[in-house]
Amino acid sequence: MYSWEDPQARVALLQLNADLRHAQLELLSAECATDRLRLRFSTADIAEFANEAVLSKAIKTAASLNHYFSSLRKRSRRTQPAALNESELGPEHVDRAVSLVCEYLKAQRELHLPNATALDRSLIPAMQRFFSPELLSRVRVATLEGRRLSNPSFYKDALQLGLTNLPPIKHMSSLTFIDLIVFNDKLSERALFHGLVHAVQFEVLGLERYVELFVRGFFRTRLHIMVPLEAQAFALDSRFARTPEQSFCVEEQVRLWANQDRY
């Protein structure tokens, strides 16, 4: 049995934690790859057309890792709560989270709207090839001066469920509060595009449905950037940044994902 009090054991314990961090990063990479697969293909298609040997090995590996880390969780004496699996989250968890996030979005919108303005006319030409004139005329923007958005108060409740990968709001370029985009940093075309994608998602899905999909996606993936709503926004703003001269309709992309249940 190792002990931190034993000088000879400390080297081994430091190596243990280094190996654990490496394993955690590798698992995170595998989780991201798996979620990309899930977003692109249905389980029926994977079961029907995937290489049988590869699929069998993937399932076996995942099951083995789940068994190993579940046994570690049972033996751990730490007080930090283990994150609940999506299957362990009851309707009360989802409903509560949806209610808190909706309240937060509406409250932040009301707070920042008095200092918001319409889009500057110089930004319209670059955006109108991707977004409707109605949306561009309705959306408001606000840039914070000398301060940044803070984390919502409900983050503390989320930590009690073991949700430790919540995105730090102050480090995000912007946040979209329904039809208002608040920028922590200086407004840029790419950050504006990203925020407008979310505004379209709110418009197509409605506030409560958007939040429910976001909450369920985060409970499932445990990563803000892997939530399908966020993944789509990053994918589209990356497409815009690569080829800003090639127009496409963001609303069509959002409705396509909604119709295909990809959120």
PAMIVEX-997164 format. One line per field, with one value per residue (C-alpha): x, y, z; residue number from 1. Coordinates in steps of 0.02 Angstrom, whole numbers, padded with zeros to 5 digits, always signed. Layout:
PAMIVEX-997164
x	(X  ...)
y	(Y  ...)
z	(Z  ...)
num	(NUM  ...)
END
This chain:
PAMIVEX-997164
x	(+00000  +00078  +00084  +00132  +00225  +00349  +00483  +00521  +00339  +00315  +00400  +00283  +00131  +00184  +00199  +00028  -00053  +00043  -00017  -00194  -00193  -00129  -00266  -00397  -00340  -00343  -00517  -00574  -00508  -00601  -00760  -00749  -00720  -00867  -00980  -00933  -00984  -01148  -01189  -01160  -01234  -01383  -01359  -01458  -01337  -01185  -01255  -01299  -01148  -01000  -00854  -00906  -00733  -00696  -00867  -00848  -00677  -00741  -00888  -00775  -00650  -00784  -00865  -00698  -00654  -00826  -00806  -00632  -00675  -00840  -00743  -00627  -00776  -00847  -00682  -00647  -00660  -00659  -00804  -00820  -00982  -00967  -01048  -01215  -01234  -01371  -01472  -01457  -01527  -01711  -01838  -01823  -01639  -01675  -01829  -01736  -01586  -01697  -01791  -01630  -01549  -01706  -01718  -01534  -01548  -01701  -01627  -01463  -01558  -01655  -01496  -01393  -01527  -01531  -01347  -01364  -01371  -01423  -01291  -01174  -01212  -01033  -01062  -01221  -01143  -01033  -01179  -01324  -01262  -01294  -01435  -01606  -01631  -01766  -01646  -01507  -01625  -01694  -01534  -01449  -01266  -01176  -00990  -00935  -00811  -00685  -00781  -00837  -00988  -00982  -01032  -01217  -01263  -01332  -01156  -01142  -01293  -01221  -01059  -01160  -01209  -01026  -01035  -00859  -00831  -00948  -00884  -00807  -00917  -00785  -00669  -00797  -00793  -00979  -01144  -01311  -01460  -01601  -01587  -01451  -01265  -01151  -00965  -00834  -00700  -00697  -00830  -00759  -00847  -00817  -00878  -01030  -01065  -01056  -01176  -01296  -01300  -01363  -01491  -01557  -01563  -01665  -01780  -01809  -01819  -01892  -01814  -01871  -01835  -01663  -01620  -01687  -01582  -01429  -01452  -01477  -01328  -01217  -01275  -01233  -01065  -01003  -00918  -00987  -00905  -00976  -01157  -01235  -01304  -01131  -01042  -01149  -01112  -00924  -00934  -01028  -00920  -00766  -00843  -00874  -00696  -00620  -00725  -00819  -00858  -00959  -01135  -01254  -01413  -01386  -01572  -01580  -01437  -01524  -01691  -01602  -01522  -01687  -01783  -01651  -01651  -01465  -01480)
y	(+00000  +00165  +00316  +00498  +00489  +00365  +00461  +00309  +00292  +00473  +00447  +00303  +00406  +00553  +00433  +00361  +00532  +00574  +00413  +00448  +00622  +00546  +00414  +00548  +00649  +00493  +00450  +00628  +00612  +00447  +00525  +00668  +00548  +00442  +00593  +00648  +00474  +00486  +00656  +00600  +00425  +00342  +00190  +00088  +00134  +00096  -00073  -00115  -00054  -00040  -00160  -00299  -00333  -00149  -00120  -00275  -00219  -00043  -00109  -00229  -00092  +00029  -00102  -00149  +00032  +00064  -00087  -00032  +00149  +00102  -00008  +00138  +00250  +00124  +00113  +00300  +00383  +00559  +00674  +00747  +00680  +00565  +00631  +00550  +00457  +00518  +00362  +00404  +00578  +00580  +00698  +00809  +00843  +00890  +00994  +01087  +01123  +01182  +01299  +01373  +01400  +01479  +01598  +01642  +01678  +01788  +01881  +01915  +01975  +02100  +02155  +02193  +02247  +02431  +02448  +02351  +02419  +02361  +02285  +02414  +02440  +02397  +02219  +02187  +02147  +02008  +01930  +01948  +01807  +01687  +01761  +01834  +02023  +02002  +01917  +02043  +02188  +02110  +02050  +02167  +02166  +02229  +02236  +02239  +02373  +02331  +02182  +02008  +01898  +01793  +01613  +01582  +01548  +01377  +01315  +01271  +01155  +01075  +01037  +00937  +00822  +00799  +00911  +00981  +01028  +01176  +01310  +01463  +01604  +01739  +01650  +01637  +01762  +01793  +01726  +01733  +01773  +01730  +01879  +01976  +01938  +01997  +02001  +01979  +02030  +02149  +02106  +02012  +01947  +01765  +01787  +01881  +01741  +01612  +01713  +01734  +01546  +01526  +01664  +01564  +01406  +01500  +01565  +01394  +01288  +01410  +01451  +01301  +01172  +01247  +01242  +01065  +01003  +01094  +01024  +00846  +00864  +00923  +00786  +00661  +00727  +00819  +00942  +01112  +01106  +00932  +00979  +00966  +01144  +01210  +01090  +01153  +01334  +01299  +01200  +01338  +01481  +01380  +01359  +01546  +01586  +01471  +01533  +01692  +01726  +01564  +01600  +01474  +01486  +01455  +01436  +01293  +01206  +01227  +01163  +01015  +00963  +00987  +00881  +00744  +00745  +00781  +00895)
z	(+00000  -00053  +00061  +00031  +00197  +00122  +00025  -00083  -00132  -00186  -00354  -00394  -00339  -00447  -00593  -00551  -00566  -00723  -00803  -00744  -00823  -00985  -00981  -00947  -01100  -01209  -01147  -01183  -01360  -01381  -01313  -01438  -01582  -01526  -01514  -01690  -01748  -01652  -01727  -01906  -01909  -01826  -01714  -01841  -01981  -01873  -01820  -02001  -02098  -01977  -01994  -01878  -01807  -01774  -01694  -01585  -01523  -01488  -01387  -01291  -01251  -01193  -01083  -01006  -00969  -00896  -00781  -00724  -00687  -00606  -00485  -00446  -00412  -00289  -00195  -00193  -00024  -00095  -00055  -00231  -00307  -00455  -00612  -00646  -00809  -00925  -00882  -00696  -00719  -00679  -00758  -00604  -00643  -00823  -00780  -00643  -00754  -00898  -00781  -00708  -00878  -00952  -00805  -00823  -01010  -00989  -00841  -00931  -01084  -00980  -00889  -01044  -01167  -01110  -01162  -01324  -01500  -01671  -01783  -01857  -02040  -02086  -02024  -02122  -02293  -02222  -02128  -02248  -02359  -02215  -02111  -02151  -02153  -02020  -01899  -01930  -01898  -01738  -01653  -01531  -01477  -01322  -01287  -01105  -01058  -00923  -00858  -00909  -00887  -00729  -00703  -00664  -00483  -00530  -00568  -00384  -00397  -00553  -00463  -00336  -00480  -00525  -00678  -00665  -00848  -00850  -00970  -00884  -00947  -00925  -01047  -01186  -01329  -01321  -01258  -01348  -01239  -01359  -01479  -01388  -01408  -01269  -01306  -01171  -01295  -01441  -01570  -01719  -01874  -01828  -01649  -01715  -01840  -01699  -01592  -01738  -01766  -01588  -01618  -01766  -01659  -01529  -01666  -01746  -01588  -01462  -01294  -01192  -01327  -01360  -01175  -01153  -01299  -01232  -01056  -01118  -01234  -01093  -00975  -01112  -01174  -01018  -01137  -01188  -01359  -01395  -01362  -01536  -01531  -01492  -01609  -01753  -01711  -01707  -01870  -01960  -01896  -01949  -02122  -02128  -02074  -02206  -02353  -02307  -02490  -02509  -02446  -02368  -02267  -02081  -02050  -02175  -02084  -01916  -01981  -02064  -01900  -01808  -01935  -01926  -01734  -01733  -01581)
num	(1  2  3  4  5  6  7  8  9  10  11  12  13  14  15  16  17  18  19  20  21  22  23  24  25  26  27  28  29  30  31  32  33  34  35  36  37  38  39  40  41  42  43  44  45  46  47  48  49  50  51  52  53  54  55  56  57  58  59  60  61  62  63  64  65  66  67  68  69  70  71  72  73  74  75  76  77  78  79  80  81  82  83  84  85  86  87  88  89  90  91  92  93  94  95  96  97  98  99  100  101  102  103  104  105  106  107  108  109  110  111  112  113  114  115  116  117  118  119  120  121  122  123  124  125  126  127  128  129  130  131  132  133  134  135  136  137  138  139  140  141  142  143  144  145  146  147  148  149  150  151  152  153  154  155  156  157  158  159  160  161  162  163  164  165  166  167  168  169  170  171  172  173  174  175  176  177  178  179  180  181  182  183  184  185  186  187  188  189  190  191  192  193  194  195  196  197  198  199  200  201  202  203  204  205  206  207  208  209  210  211  212  213  214  215  216  217  218  219  220  221  222  223  224  225  226  227  228  229  230  231  232  233  234  235  236  237  238  239  240  241  242  243  244  245  246  247  248  249  250  251  252  253  254  255  256  257  258  259  260  261  262  263)
END
